[in-house]
């Protein structure tokens, strides 16, 4: 069984304003935040100066220090259009492998 990852724009997503003014990764076209426990994943569509679009995927995790102050640990990858198909196929394969191996049911459609 193959798990498909749909990278097409959903009609439920709406363009948003950039979260941080100092990011130099291009104009933000669309942003989708996915909260997953202590982590939040951001899927951001951005445009280059030449109006070529790409995807950034950011994992953000809040870290609270013993003194109560908070900071965020972030990890970011950039995904370019020429890699969408291979990335989607690879991600689908490994997710399906983990589901099969660990007996995790597929989400309801």
Buried (B, 14 or more C-beta within 10 A) or exposed (E): EEBEEEBEEEEEEEEEEBEEEEEEBBEBBBBBEEEEEEEBEBBBBBBEEEEEBBBBBBBBEEEEEEEEEEEEEEEEEEBEEEEBEEBBBEBBEEBBEEBEEEEEEEEEE
